[in-house]
Amino acid sequence: MTSQTDITPLVDDWRAAGIEDGDMVLVHSSIRRTYKRGFSPEAIRDSFLEAVGPRGTVLFPLFNFDFCKGADFDIRQSRSKMGALTEAARLDPRAVRTGHPAYSFAVLGAEAEAFRNVHNSSGYGTDSPFAMLHRRGGKIAVLDLMGQNSMTFYHYVEEMHRVFYRYHKVFTCPYTDFEGVTGQRHFSIYVRDLERGVLTDVNPMDERLWAQGLYSGCRPGEGHGLRVIEAAQMFDAVAETITSGEAEGVLFSYDKT
């Protein structure tokens, strides 16, 4: 580990929340409260790696939507817009970065090499890191964030079920690869239908997951703030909501203004 801080208290917290040795975990985070406890982004990064142990793997989201607005993307240099912890993961020389310009990830740990050369064309598609996490029995951990501000996995489930309130939108912009070669590349995102006034509104689904006992750990702002859920259990619960026709008011709503 690169941090000189004693990260044992954080490791204990994360394991108490439901992270176990050998897990593959996607971590969404707001580290403001944890930082105030005296832990740097690098120490927090290392605490998650310590919590999963040498057989485990951690994914940190490096989401950046500038590409969707026409900005160049350089996989070697484009920064994460998901906070200091994710930037600490991106800059870690051990990290493997996946290739979607809006929804890339820094992957660290035992199975990081499985994510090398992952260049999924659709942000939430069957070849995306979300799908890999699902297939490999992974977990999702959220630190001090509401579902509305973190749980992108919802959109993976929505894409897998081709929900009527989202559609594929293609973005084209200059893309620079690991070899420094720049060219026009095309990627898609399963976006909400703005013309129909669709709003992402997933906090009610988060409450369902709590009520069903699928989350372990703490709610945002309480205790250590980390909650954990198995990706497969989340997928099944969200899929049930979609297929039963209950998505409106639970996963999305309409802008009434």
N, C-alpha and C positions, 0 to 999 in steps of 0.2 A: 504494500500500500504506500501511496505517496504522501499522505497526510501525516503530520506529526501530532495532531490532536488525538486525544483518547476518544475514539468513536464508539466505545463499548455501550454507553447509554443509548445511543441511537440504534445500534444493532439490536439491543434488547427490546427497544420499542417496536422496531419493525417486525421482529419475530413474534412478539406478543400480538401484533396486529394480524398475523397470519402468513408471513413470509417464512418459507422453510428452506432447509439445505437442499440444493439441487434444483430449486425452482427456476423457471423462466418467467420474468416479471417485466411488464411494461409499467413505467413509473411516470405519472403525471404529477406536477408539483407546483406549489407555492411555498417557497422556503423562508418567507419573511419571519414567521415565528421561530422556526428552527435556527435561522441565522442569529436571531436575538438571544438564543441560548448559548451562543459562542461558537457555532459550527460554520466553517466556511463552505462554499459550494463544493470544493474539492473533497472536504471531509465528509459531507453528506453523500456525495457520489460514492466514495469509498465505503461508507457505512452500508449502502445497499449491496455493494459487491460482497462485503463481508457477510451480510445477512444471508445471501444465497449460497455462499461458500464456493470452493473451487470447482464444483460440478454445476454451478448455477450460471445464469445468464441474465443480464439486465438490459432492457431497451429504454432509451431516453428519446422523447420526441424532439426533433429539430425543425418543427414546422415553421415555414416561412412562405407567406403568400404574395411576396413581391413579384414572383414569376407570373402570377395570374394577372398582374397589372402591367405586364410588358417589360419588367426588369430582367437583366441578364441573370443567369444562375451559374455559379461555379461550384461544383461539388467539393472542391478542395478548400474553398474560402468562404462561401456564403454562410452567414451566421444563422443560428437559431433565433427565433423570435419568441421562444417559450421560456425564457428566464435564465438566470445565472447557472443553475444546476445543469441545465441541458448544454449550455456552452462549455462548462467544465468537462462534460462527457465528450462533446465534439472535439475538444482540444486534447483529450487524452490520447497519447500515441498508440495505445492498445485498441482504440475504437475502430470498428468497421462501420462505414456510413452507407446507408442504402440510397437508391438513386432517384426516387421521385422528388422533383424540385419543391413541391409544396409540402408533401408528407414524407420527409426523410427521417431516419432514425440513426442515432449512434448506438451501436450494440457492443457490449463488453461482456466478457466471460467465456465460459467453456464452449458455447455453441455460436460464438460470434462469426466464425468463418462460414457458417451456413447462410449468413445474410450478405456475404460478399457477392458483388455483381447482381444483386437484386435490383432490377430497374423496372418495377411494375408500372405499366402504362396508366392504369387507373389507381387513384389514391387508395381506394378501399377494396380493390379487386381480389380475385382468387389467388393471385400471385403476390399479394402485398404482405408486408410484415404483420398486418392485423390477422390475415388468414394463416400465416405461419405460426403466429402465437396461438391461435385457436387450435390448429391441427396438432401442435406439439404439447398440448395440455398446459398452457401457460396461465398466468394470473395477471390481473391488473391491479395496481396499487395507486391510490390517489392521496396526495398529501395536501390537506388544507384547501381544497377546491371543491366547489359544488359541481355536480354532474354537468350542468350547463356550460361550465368553463373548462371541462377536461375530457369527458368521456367520448372521445372520437370513435371508439369501438361501436357505439350505437349506429353510426353511419355505415360501418362495415356490414352490420346485420341488415340494415335497410337496403344496401346494394345487393346483398345476397338474395333478398326477397323482392327486388325490383319494385319497391314501393311507388305508388302513383304520384306522390308529392315531391319526388326528386327525379332528376334526369342527368345523363352524362353530358358534360360540357367540356369541349376540347380547348386547351390553351397551347399556344405556339410562341416560343421565344428563344433567343440564343441560349445555348446550354454548353457549358465547358466541362469536359469529363476529366477523369483522373490523369489522363495523359496530356492534358492541356489543350486538347482539340475542341474547337468551338464550332457549333453548327446549329441549325434550326431543328428543334425537337418538339414533338407533340406529346402531350400528356392530358389526361382527363381527370375530372373530379365529379363525383355523383352529387350535384349541387341541389339545393332546395329550389322549388319553382317560385321565383320571385314574382312573376306575372300573376300568379294566383294568390299572392300574399302569404306564402308559406313561411312560418317562423320556426326555427329550431326551439323546442320547448321540452327538454328532457328531464327536468327536475322531478316531475311527477313519476316518471319511470324509476328514477333513483329511489324515491320513497317506496315504490313497490319492491324493489330489490331489498331494501332494509326490512320491510314488512315480511318478506318471504324468508328472511334469515340468511340471505346469500352473501351479504357483506359481513366481514368481521373487522374489528378494530374500532376506531373512533370517528365520529363525525367531524367535519371541518370546524376548526376553532376550539375543539374539545380535546383534552388530554394531549397526546402527541400528534393528533390530527390525521393519522394514516388509517385508511380503510382498504381492505383487500377483498377481491372477488375472483373466483375462477372464471376464466374467459368462456369456457364451454357452458357453464351454468348461466352466465349472463346472456350468452347467445341464445340459449333455449328459452329463457324467460322473455327476452325481447321479441324473439320469433313468435312466441305464443301471443303476445300482445298484437303483433302485426297481423298474423293469420286469423285472429279472432275478430278483426275489424275494430280494435280499440285504440289504434295508434293516435287518432286525433284527441288532443287534450292530455296525452300521456307522453308522446314522442314529438309531436308537432302541434302547432295551432295556426290559425289564420289571423293576419293583421286586420283588425276591424276598423282601423282609422281611414 
